[in-house]
Amino acid sequence: MNVRYFAAARAAAGVDEESFDLASGTTVAGLLQAVLAVDRAEPPAGTPPLQRILSRSSFLLNEVAVRDRTTVLNPGDVVDVLPPFAGG
């Protein structure tokens, strides 16, 4: 399973994308737990921690919005992390 990070999520994760080899039947919530279990460097000053960003983010599963974190993932799935965006 691949996770792609955008905007503040990218800054907090320290990478654009990463892969996880998780058991079949893992849910979005399980994948997010795996994301948070990665030992990371401190995010740049002024960037909220990744856990806070994930709690407020929207997610795409294979480019389709997913709101239910109990959704089951399959090997090869791509989950995009989209933090709240500001603008006008």
C-alpha positions as CSV (number, residue, x, y, z in Angstrom):
1,M,0.0,0.0,0.0
2,N,1.3,3.4,-0.9
3,V,0.6,6.7,0.9
4,R,1.1,10.0,-0.8
5,Y,1.3,13.2,1.3
6,F,0.3,16.6,0.2
7,A,1.0,20.1,1.6
8,A,1.4,20.2,5.4
9,A,1.2,16.4,5.6
10,R,4.2,16.2,3.3
11,A,6.1,18.6,5.5
12,A,5.2,16.7,8.7
13,A,6.0,13.3,7.2
14,G,9.2,14.4,5.7
15,V,8.6,12.5,2.5
16,D,6.3,12.8,-0.6
17,E,5.3,9.1,-0.6
18,E,6.0,5.9,1.3
19,S,5.1,2.3,0.9
20,F,3.8,-0.1,3.6
21,D,3.6,-3.9,3.4
22,L,0.6,-4.6,5.6
23,A,-1.6,-7.7,6.0
24,S,-4.5,-8.2,3.6
25,G,-7.7,-6.8,5.2
26,T,-5.9,-3.8,6.8
27,T,-8.2,-0.8,7.0
28,V,-7.6,2.9,6.4
29,A,-7.3,3.3,10.2
30,G,-4.8,0.5,10.4
31,L,-2.7,2.1,7.6
32,L,-2.8,5.4,9.5
33,Q,-1.5,3.6,12.6
34,A,1.3,2.3,10.6
35,V,2.1,5.7,9.3
36,L,2.3,7.1,12.8
37,A,4.5,4.2,13.9
38,V,7.3,5.3,11.6
39,D,10.2,6.9,13.4
40,R,10.4,10.4,11.8
41,A,12.5,13.5,12.3
42,E,10.9,16.5,13.9
43,P,8.8,18.4,11.3
44,P,10.0,21.9,10.3
45,A,9.3,24.7,12.8
46,G,5.7,25.8,12.6
47,T,4.5,22.5,11.1
48,P,1.9,20.7,13.2
49,P,2.8,17.1,14.1
50,L,1.7,14.4,11.7
51,Q,-0.8,12.9,14.1
52,R,-2.7,16.2,14.3
53,I,-2.6,16.6,10.6
54,L,-4.0,13.1,10.0
55,S,-6.8,13.7,12.4
56,R,-8.0,16.6,10.3
57,S,-7.2,15.3,6.8
58,S,-9.3,14.0,4.0
59,F,-8.3,10.8,2.2
60,L,-8.5,9.5,-1.3
61,L,-8.4,5.8,-1.9
62,N,-7.2,5.2,-5.5
63,E,-8.3,8.7,-6.3
64,V,-11.8,8.3,-4.8
65,A,-12.8,10.1,-1.6
66,V,-13.0,7.8,1.4
67,R,-14.6,8.9,4.7
68,D,-15.0,5.6,6.4
69,R,-11.7,4.6,8.1
70,T,-12.9,1.0,8.4
71,T,-12.7,0.7,4.6
72,V,-10.5,-2.4,3.8
73,L,-7.4,-1.9,1.7
74,N,-5.8,-4.2,-0.8
75,P,-2.2,-4.6,-1.8
76,G,-1.3,-1.9,-4.4
77,D,-3.9,0.6,-3.2
78,V,-2.9,4.2,-3.0
79,V,-4.1,6.5,-0.2
80,D,-3.6,10.2,-0.6
81,V,-3.5,12.4,2.5
82,L,-5.1,15.8,1.9
83,P,-4.8,18.2,4.9
84,P,-7.2,21.1,5.1
85,F,-6.2,23.8,2.6
86,A,-6.5,27.5,3.3
87,G,-7.2,30.0,0.5
88,G,-9.8,32.1,-1.0
